[in-house]
Amino acid sequence: SAEQIFYMQQRGLTEAQAMSLSVNGFVNDLVRQFPMEYSVELKRLIELEMEGSVG
């Protein structure tokens, strides 16, 4: 949420870092249900998609 991002920015994180932490926290719960090779690839694809999307 915007409040979470704001809170993390107040603690010294950039907007991109805060967004990444927030998304990864959500995604980690989902990818645990998949086999390891799928979860690693899914996380990598999400990171690539997020690159450059903030700012």
C-alpha positions in Angstrom: 0.0 0.0 0.0 1.0 3.6 -0.3 1.3 3.8 3.4 3.8 1.0 3.6 5.9 2.6 0.9 5.8 5.9 2.6 6.8 4.3 6.0 9.8 2.5 4.4 10.8 5.7 2.6 10.8 7.5 6.0 13.2 4.8 7.2 15.7 5.7 4.4 14.7 3.4 1.6 14.2 4.6 -1.9 10.8 4.3 -3.6 12.1 1.4 -5.7 13.6 -0.4 -2.7 10.4 0.0 -0.8 8.2 -1.2 -3.7 10.5 -4.2 -4.2 10.3 -5.2 -0.5 6.5 -4.8 -0.5 6.0 -6.8 -3.7 8.5 -9.5 -2.7 6.8 -10.0 0.6 3.5 -10.6 -1.2 5.0 -12.8 -3.9 7.0 -15.0 -1.5 3.7 -16.3 0.1 2.5 -17.2 -3.4 5.6 -18.8 -4.9 6.1 -21.2 -1.9 3.3 -23.2 -3.4 5.2 -23.9 -6.6 8.2 -26.2 -7.2 11.5 -24.5 -6.5 12.5 -24.1 -10.2 9.3 -22.3 -10.9 9.4 -20.1 -7.9 13.0 -18.9 -8.7 12.0 -18.1 -12.3 8.8 -16.4 -11.3 10.7 -14.1 -8.8 13.3 -13.3 -11.4 10.6 -12.4 -13.9 8.9 -10.1 -11.4 12.2 -8.4 -10.6 12.8 -7.8 -14.3 9.3 -6.4 -14.7 9.7 -4.0 -11.8 13.1 -2.7 -13.0 12.5 0.8 -14.3 8.8 0.8 -13.5 9.3 3.1 -10.5 10.4 6.7 -10.7 
